[in-house]
Amino acid sequence: MKRKIYLNMKTLPEARALLLSHFSPGGLVGEEEVAARDACGRVTSRPVAARLSSPGFHSAAMDGYAVRAEETFPARDESPVTLRLRQQAVPVNTGMVLPEGKDAVVMVEHVVETEGGEGILLRSPVFPWQNVRKVGEDIVATEQVFPSNHLLAPFDLGALISSGNSRVWVWKRPLVDIIPTGNELVDLDQVGVEEIAPGMTPESNSAVLAAIVSAAGAEPRVHAIVPDERDVIKKRIRQAVEGKAHVVLVNAGSSAGSADYTVQVLEELGRVLVHGVTIMPGKPTILAVVSGKPVIGIPGYPVSAIIAAEQLVVPLLCRLQARPEPFPIRVRAFLAANLPSRAGIEEFRRVIAGRVGDRIVASPVKKGAGSISTLTRANAIMRIPLESEGFEEGRIVELELLRPWQELEKTLVCIGSHDLSLDLIADRLKRASPGFQMASTHVGSLGGLVAVSKGLCHMAGTHLLDPEDGSYNISYIKRFVKGRGVRLINLVYRQQGFMVAPGNPRGISGIKDLAREDIVFVNRQAGSGTRVLLDYELEKAGLDPDEINGYENEEYTHMAVAVSVLSGKADAGLGILSAARALGLDFIPVCEERYDLLIPLDCLENQVVKRVLDCIKSGDFRKDIEALGGYSTRDAGKVFYDSREDSGQFR
């Protein structure tokens, strides 16, 4: 099959406007009558008129006595008025029907009963209808309660029922058929984890798309996985369009590859409005109309699928129901790193944001349309306009929050070296009451020190070895952290070594084996403590980095290094024992190193930082850390450096 290329891509606003122009509110889905009690979240398709007044009778608004107001007019402090009980003054409670002939209520606190209890004494008058809820004070019969296209909130149900409407006409929920495609996909519910063959992957996008569809007020219906076969895909789309579905989503196969059939099939079945939108992720999105119904080709990469669904599917579903589109919460933030972008594409970058001092700081997470974890780790999205080539560090940018804004105030921003112990801390922070978030960005130890110096984080993980004396971190802090008071606190000691495949098939025994021609190495990024350690060990062994096959292959976490070894991409990588154990790799010890947390002095009183320090000192936490393997918590919580000390160092 000849490959399709994107010749006429549309911008996101153009694509959205073109799609929505083909469908009117309610026109495709129709209306239905539902019980008022079940109408929350639905949109009225007709105006709703009151059948009853509310209240339907004059009622007491206070506890007290119902009276005729004119009989109280003479009442004064010096000449009180006495009213006969149960004749001129009738006891009432809040909400009771006002007795015949009465037009006001005297509050119980404002009266004194006469001796004998046969009357009440008033020292001030009340005016007509004082402390009374009159008929129709809230709603008058026949008046409009809600107009058409009103999204019914929980409190609206009370108005519906109070006005005598037990049922209400609303737009039907759009029925959305979701068709996952791909030869490499398996249904995890049907095959189980043990039966997933190499090259196959669990089909997860349909669950995400179904959740997005449900949140937009529509009803998702997920079909069985369809193989990458043109005729089968065509048949399934035709069945969906000719069936009850109002909208059809075809997931994967929307790109321009030789096995991507969706656009070809849609051209044969109907009209393709758009193939290619100038957004990243999400560029391969297809917008089409088949038999008067919208059919959208959703990219297969998870993040691309989510962005396409949120930016194009959700607005369509809202329009079909006359439902207001969700409005993102936006905040302004300080950008913590340079963020280049390609002009001509609107880029949706995932970021981790938190309040550090008096400003919100945003740190980008790695790119990747296939990396769903970049969305689960992020708490905000930054949109880079298509005419921009990116933003520089320090710029004030606008973020769209993925989590409630209150979480920014309860988020600990940790930038620096990666360690598995941080995951345990993050879990304990979340389990606490109140719960806190940890947003960690892995840029290496040196990057963490720079972030602390610039005021971009609450703490940084660091394990920088000084080759001159074998000490850790302090010499680097003095060199790179300028103008900020800091404290260095130990978290753990950990075993560093070479991670190799199970059984060590290459027979690697030490550092000198890395120079063998048959060995492929995977490294950590420049500036990381592990990279510094490797260079130190290479120098001790008299090896030049140029002799190492793969020295330039960089990963940003210990687990990423372990995955490279497990997958066969590399034969060895330097990392921590707990990462090797987690993936069942063999481990060749090199040394024990110290891993510390560097905390600005002005963050020590931060409630989340204090919670972290309390966590470090707890016995349960230390027990769980050491259970990972290769860890010692013998100095956990010990202060190794405080910039306020005259000596600059104490042990």
N, C-alpha and C positions, 0 to 999 in steps of 0.2 A: 504494500500500500504506500502511495506517495505521502510523505510527511506534510502536514499542514504547518504553516508558519503564521505568526501573528502580524498581519499587515495592517489591520484597522482596529487597533486596541482603543478602548474608550477609557477616559478618566473615570474615577469612581462616581463623581456627581453625574456625569453623562450617562454612565451605565445604569445607575439607579433611576434617574429620571426617565430613561427610555423604557425600562422594565415597568415602572409604575404607571406610565402613561397608557398602557394597554389594559389596565384593570381599574374598575371603580369600586368604591367601598360597598361591600355587600353584593355587588353585581354577580360575582361568581359563586358565592357560597349560599346566598339566600338567607331567609330568616326562620326562626322557630320560636314557639312559646314555651317558656320554662317556669317552674315554680320560683317565686320570689326568693325563697329560702336558699335556692341553689344558684342564684344569679350573680353571686360575687365574682368579679373578674370578667363578666360578660359586658357587651356593648349594646345599648338599646338600639333597635332598628326602627322604632316608632316613638313619637312623643308619648310620655306617660302622664295622664291626667288623674287628679285625685277623685276617688269615688266617695270618700268620706272626708269630713272635716276633722282636724286634729288640733286640740281636743274636740270631741263631739258634744261637749256640754260645758257650762260654766263650772269651774272647779276651784277649790281652795288651793292657793299656792303656798300656804303656811299653816302650821298648827295654830289654832286659836278659836275665835268666835265669829260666826257669820252674822252680819248686822246690816241694817239700812243706814247708809252713810249719813243721810240727812239728820238722823236721830243722834248722831255723835257731834254735829257741828258746834253746839254750845259748850262742849267740854273744854275746861281750862284748869290750870293748877289750882287756882283759888276757888273755882266753882265746878267741881267734877260732875259728870253725868252718871246716873245709875240706870242700867238696863236690866230688865227682868230676864232671868236665865230661862232658856228654852222657849221663850216667846219673842223678846226683842234681841236676844243674843243666843245663838244656837252653837253648841260646841262642834267643831269640825277638825278633821286631821288633813294633812296635805294630800291632795288628790281627790278628796271627797266631793260629791256633787254639791253645788251651792244650793241651799234650801230656797224654795219658792219665796219670792219677795225680798230676798237679800241681795245686796250688790257690793259688799265689801267684807273683808276679814280683818279683825283686830288680832294682832299677834298675841299669843298667850303671855309673852313676857311683859306686855304693856297694860295688863289689867290686874285688878285686885278684887277678889271676891268679897262680897258684903258679909257682914255677920249673919250667920244662919245659912249661908250658901245659896240664897235665893236670887242673887243678882250679881252683876259685876260693876266695878267702879272705873270710869274712864277719865283721865285728866288731859287727854288731847284727842282731837277729832281724826277721822280717816276720810279720805275723799272717795267718790264713787269708783268702783272696780280696783281699789287698792288691794294688793295681795290676792288677786283673783286671776286665774287663767281663763280668758273668755273663749267662747266657741270659735274655732278657726284661728286662734292666735298663732298657731304654727303653720297649719295647712288648711286652706279653704276648699271645700268640695268644688270640683270642676276646674280648678286652676291647674296649670302645668307643674308637675313635680320634677320631671326630668325631660330634657329635649331629646331628639334623636341623636345617635352617636355619642352617648354618654357612657363612659366606663364606670361600671357600678363598683363602688368601694364597699367594704364591710358595713360602714355606718349608713350607706344608702339603703340597705335592706330594711332598716328600721323605718325609713321614710316611706318605702314602698308599702310595707304592711300596714303602717299607721294610716296611710291614705286610702286603705281598702283594696290594694292591689295584691292579690295572692299570687298572680301570675304576670309575666311581663314578656313582651316580644323583644328578642335579641337576634343579632346576626349569628348564624351558625359558626361553630369553630371550623376553620379550614382543616380538611383531612389531608395529611401530607404523607405520601408514599416515599420511603427512603430505600433506594436500591444500591447496595454495595456491590462493587465489581472488582475482580482481580483474581488471577490464578494463584497468587501467593497467599491469599487470605484463608483463614480457618475460623470457624465458630468455636470459641473456647468453651462455651456451654455444652457443645456436642462432642468435642474430641478430648477435652482435658489436657492438662499441661504436658503429661508424659508422652502424648501422641503427636506433638508438634514436630514435624520433620525439619531438618536444616533447610533454610531458604523460605520457610513459611512463617507467617506472622499472625497473631490474633487480630481479628477484625474488630476494631474499637471505635472507628469514626461514627458508625451508625448510632451507637449509644450516646455519643457526645451530641450529634446532630439532633437526635430525638429529644434530648434534654433541652437544647436551645429552642426547638420547635414548641415544646410544652410550655417553656417560660414565656413564649410569645403568645400564649393563649390558644394554640392550635393542637390538633391531635396527630401524633406521629404514628406511622405504621411501618415497621421495618420488615423488608423482604429478605428472603434467603440470598446468600451470596451468589452472584452471577459470574461465571467465568469470562475471561477476555475473548469472547467469541462474538463477532459482529452480529450474526443472525439472532443469537440468543439475547443479546442486549436489546436489539431492535424489538424482538417479540415482547420482552418484559416491559419496555417503555410503552409500547402500544397498549398492552393489557392494562397498565396503570392509568394511562390517559383515558382509555375507553371505560374504565371502571368508575368507582365513586370518588377517587382522589381529586382534590382541587388543585394540588401542587405536587410535582414530582421532583425529587432530588436524586440525581445519579451521581454516586460518589466514586471518584477515580476515573481514569480514562479520559479526562477532559483536556489533557495536555496535547502536545504536537508530536508525540512519539509514534513509532510505527505500529504499536499495539494499542493506541488510544483511538477507539472507535466512536466515542460518544458524539463528537461534533458531526461526523459523517452521517451517523444514524439520524440525528436531529435535523440535519439538512434534508434528508429524504422524507422524514415524517412531517415536518412543519417548516417553520421559519426561524433561523438563527438570528437573533438581534445583535448579540455581542459574543465574540470569542476572543478573550484577552482583555483584562482590566489592568490599568497602570497602577497596581498596588503590589507590595511585596511584604509578606507572603500573600498568595492568592491570585497571581497573574493569570493562570490558565482557566479561570472561571468562564463558563458558557451560560448565556441567557437565551432562552428560546421559547417560542409559543407553538404548541402542537394541539390541534383541535380546540383552539380557544383557551387552552390551559397553560400556565407557566411550567416549563421544565428547565431546571437549573443543573448544569454540570458542575459539581463541586470537586476541586482538586483533591488528590489522594493524600498528600502530606498532611499530618494532623493539624499543624498550626495554620497552614493554608486553608484547610477545610473550615476551621473555626472562624478565621477572619472573614472568609467569603460568606459564611452563614450569617455572621453578626452584621456585616455591612450591606448585604443584599437580600438574603432570605428573610431576616427579621423585619426590615421595612416593608417587604411585600406582604407578609402575613399580617402585619399591623394594618396595612391599607385595606386588605380584604375584609377586615373586621371593623374598620373605622376606629381602630384602637390607636391611642397615641404611642409614638415610638419611645422606647426607654431613653432617658436623657442621662448621659454619663456625668458622674461627679468629676469636676476638673479642679486641679490645684496647680499652683506654680511651684517649681522646684529648681534647685541649683544642680546643674549637670556635673557629675563627678569625673567624667572622662571624655576625651575627644570621641566624636561619633560621626565618622564619615558616612556618606550615602551617595547613591548614584542619581544624578539629575534625570528627570523624566519618569521617575517611579515614586509614588507615595509609599513611604516605608512605615510599617507598624513595628516599632521596636519595643521589646519587653524590657522593663526596668524594675529594679528593687528600690523602693523609696522608704524613707523613714525620717523622723524629725531628729536632727542632731543640733543641739543648742537652739538657736532662734530661727533656724531655717530647715526646710525640707530638702533632703539630698537624694538625688536619683542616680543610681549606678546601673548601667546597661548589663544585661545578661547576654550570653552568647547568642548569635544568630542561628538559624536553622529551621526551615519549614517543617522538617520531620521531627523536631525535638519538642515533644509535648511537655517535657519537664521545664522548658523555658517559660511556659505559661503557668505551670503549677508553682514554680518558685517565684515568679514575678508577682507584684501586687499593683502594677500600673502599666499602661501603654503610652508610649510617646509617638506621636505621628509626625514624621518628617515630610514636609510638603514636596510635591514632585519637582518644583523648580529649585529646590535646595540641594546643595552638595554635602549637607550635614551640619552639625553644630560643634562648636569648640567647647572644651572644658571651661566651666565657670559661667556659661550662659544660663540665663533664666529661661526655662522651658515650661510648656504646659503639659500636664499629664492627665490621662483619663484613668481613673481608679478602677481596678478589678476587684477590690475588696472594700468594705465599709471604711469611710474616711477615718473613723476613730482608731482603726488599726495602725495608722501612721504614727499616732501618738504612743502606741504601745509596741513599736517595732524596734528591736535592737539591730543596728547596722554593724555587721562584722565584715571587714575587708582584710584579705591577706592570705595566709597559707591555709590549705585544706587539711582537715583531720577529721576522722570519723567520730571523735569525741564531741565535736560540735553538733553532730546530729542528735546525740543523746541529750545535750544541753537544750537544743531546740525543742525536743519532745517534752522535757520537764518544764520548760517555760510555757508551753502550750497547755500542759495539764494543770498548771497552777491556777489558783483563783485569787484575783482575776488572771486570765490567761494573757500571755505575751507572745509576740512573734519574734523569731530570729531570721533576719535576712542576711545571708552570707554570700559574698562574692569572692571567688577564688582567683586572685591575681598574683599569688606568690608572696613570700615574706617581705621582700623589699617593697613591693607595691603596697602592702599593708602599712609599712612604716611611712611611706609617702602620704598615704591617705590620712593617717593620724596627724601628720605634720600640717596638712591642709584643712583639718577639721571636717573631714568627710565621713567619719565613722565614730562609733562608740568604743570599738576595740578592734585590735588586729591580732591574728594568729601569726607567730613568727618562730623560726628555728634556724637562724643564720649562724653558721659556724665561722668563727674567726680562726683562720689557718695559723696565725702567728702564735696564739697561746692556747688554742683549743676551747676557748670560752664561747658562750652563745649570746648573741643579740646585742649586748651592751655597747660594743664598739660601733656597731651599725646605727644604733639609736643616737649616739652622740654625733655621728657623722651626718645622718639624714633627717633627724627630727629636730627642726629648728623653731625656736620661739614658742614652744608648747611644753608645759609641765606634764610629765608622764610617770606612770608607775608600771613596772614589769612584774607580772605575777605568774608563777609557774602553773601550768595545767597538768602536763604529764611528761614522763620520759617514755620514749618509744623506740622499738627496734626498727632500724632501717636495714634493708638488704636487697638482694636481687630476687625479683619474682620471676620464676621460670615455669614452664609447662609441667603438669603432673608427671612425676617420674624423671624429671630433668633429662629429657631425651638428648639434649645437646651436650650433656656432660659438663655443664658450667660449674666451676668451683670457686671462682674469685674474679677480681677486677681485671687481671691480665687476659682472661678469656674473651673479654669484650673486643680485643683487637683481632680476633680470629676472623678470617674472611667469610666463614660460613655462619657467623652470628650477626643477627639484625637486632639493634638496640632501639628502645623507645625512651626518650628523655623527658624531663620536665622543662617548663618554660624558663627562659632567662629571668633571673631575679628571684626565683624560688629557692627556698632553703635546701631542697633536695638537689637542685642543680649546683648550688655552691658546694654541697657535700661531695657530689660526684667529681667536680673539678678538683677538689682537694685530694680525693682518693686517686684520681688519675695522675696528679702531680707527684704524689708519694710513690706511685708505681712507675714513674718515668714514662707515662704514655701521653701522646699528643691527641687532643680531641679529633683531629683529622683522621686518625687511625681507626676511629670507631664508626662502623657502618650503622648509620641511623642516629648519630649524635644530634643531627639537626631536626629529627622527628620529635615534635613537642606535644605534650598533653598538659592539662591544667589541674588535674587532680590525681591522687593515688589510685582511685578506682578506675579512672580512664586508662592509666598505665596498665593496671591489672587486666582490663578488658582487652587491650591491645595484645597482651601476651596470651590470654585465653583464646582469642580468635585466631591466633597464628600470624597476626600482622607483624609481631616482633617475637624474638626468642627470649629476650630479657629486658627488664626495666627495674630501675631503682625505686623502691617504695617501702611502705610500712607493712609489718607482719599482719596486722589486722585486715588490710586490704587483700593480701594474698590468701588468708584464711577464708575470707568472705566468698571468694570465687574458687576455692579448692586448688590453688596453685602451690607449688613447692617454693621454699624460701631459703635463701642462702644468706645468713647474717653478715652484716658489715660492721655495724656499730650501734650503740645506744646514743640517742640524741635527746636534747631537752627542747620541749615545745612549750612556749610561753604565750601569755596574752599581754599585749601592750595596751594600756588604758589611759587616756588623757585624764589628768587630775580633775578637770572640771566636769568629767562624766561619772566620777566615783559615787556621787549622790543621786545619780539617775536611778529611778526605781527598778528599771529592767537590769541595769548593770549590777545593782545590789543583789537582785535575785540570782543572777549568774554566779556571783561570788559566794552567796549562801549555798548554791547548788554544788559548787566545787568542793566545799568543805564537808558535804554530807557523806556519811559512810555508805549509803546505798548507791550513790553516784559512783564513788570510787570502786565499789565492788563490781558494778556493771561495766565500767571502763576496763578494768583488768580482765574481765571475762572475755573481752574481745580478743585478747592475746597480744603479747608483745608490748604491753603497757606496764608502767609503774607509776603509782600516784604518791610516792613517798614524800614529795615536796609540794603536792597540790595545794595551792593557796599561798605558798610562801612568796614573799616579796624579795626579788633579786636586785631590783634597782628602783630608786625613786629620785627624780631629778632635783628634789628639794634638799637632798642630803649634800652636805659640803664635800664629802668624799666622792659623791656620785655613785657609790656602789657599797652595798653591804650584803653579807652572806651569813 
